[in-house]
Amino acid sequence: MDQPPPAEGFEWKGKGEPGSKQGNWVKGEHSSQETLRPDFNHPEPIGPHWDYYGPGFDEGARLYLDGKWEFKGK
């Protein structure tokens, strides 16, 4: 699974291949760190999305492929 970074400045960190569930795309360090992981095979009703964690999103958010997003904890 050869997947390019989702955005500039992100690098793959994990034990698995880029884009797998055994890692995350990571940008920044410590309190400013952002992470993205693709979850494109998630079943409906949620469906394909990116899982995002970063400043102000401690519980995470789902970023959908159509541009919509939602907090994961709500």
C-alpha positions as CSV (number, residue, x, y, z in Angstrom):
1,M,0.0,0.0,0.0
2,D,2.1,2.9,-1.2
3,Q,0.2,6.1,-0.2
4,P,1.5,9.6,-0.4
5,P,1.1,12.0,2.6
6,P,-2.4,13.5,2.9
7,A,-1.0,17.1,3.1
8,E,2.4,18.9,3.1
9,G,4.4,18.4,6.3
10,F,2.9,15.0,7.3
11,E,5.2,12.0,7.6
12,W,4.3,8.3,8.3
13,K,5.0,6.9,11.7
14,G,4.2,3.4,12.5
15,K,5.0,-0.3,12.1
16,G,2.8,-0.9,9.1
17,E,2.8,0.4,5.5
18,P,1.8,4.0,5.0
19,G,-2.0,4.3,5.1
20,S,-2.4,1.1,7.2
21,K,-4.0,0.9,10.6
22,Q,-0.6,0.2,12.2
23,G,0.4,3.9,12.2
24,N,-0.5,7.5,11.5
25,W,0.4,10.4,9.4
26,V,2.0,12.9,11.8
27,K,2.8,16.6,11.6
28,G,4.5,18.6,14.4
29,E,5.6,17.6,17.9
30,H,4.1,17.5,21.4
31,S,1.2,19.9,22.1
32,S,1.0,21.1,18.5
33,Q,1.0,17.5,17.0
34,E,-1.6,16.6,14.4
35,T,-2.3,13.0,13.3
36,L,-4.3,11.7,10.4
37,R,-5.3,8.1,9.6
38,P,-7.3,6.9,6.7
39,D,-10.4,4.8,7.5
40,F,-11.7,4.4,3.9
41,N,-13.2,0.9,4.5
42,H,-15.4,2.0,7.5
43,P,-18.9,0.5,7.2
44,E,-22.0,2.7,6.8
45,P,-23.6,4.7,8.3
46,I,-20.3,6.4,9.0
47,G,-18.5,5.4,5.8
48,P,-15.1,6.4,4.4
49,H,-13.2,9.1,6.3
50,W,-10.0,10.3,7.9
51,D,-9.5,10.1,11.7
52,Y,-8.0,13.4,12.8
53,Y,-6.5,14.4,16.2
54,G,-4.8,17.7,17.0
55,P,-5.0,20.8,19.1
56,G,-8.6,21.5,20.0
57,F,-9.6,18.0,18.9
58,D,-8.5,15.8,21.8
59,E,-11.4,13.4,21.2
60,G,-10.8,13.4,17.5
61,A,-12.8,14.2,14.4
62,R,-13.9,12.4,11.3
63,L,-13.0,14.2,8.1
64,Y,-15.2,12.9,5.3
65,L,-14.1,12.8,1.7
66,D,-16.8,15.2,0.6
67,G,-15.3,18.0,2.9
68,K,-17.8,17.5,5.8
69,W,-16.5,16.7,9.3
70,E,-17.8,15.9,12.8
71,F,-16.4,15.4,16.3
72,K,-15.9,11.8,17.1
73,G,-17.0,12.1,20.7
74,K,-20.4,13.5,19.9
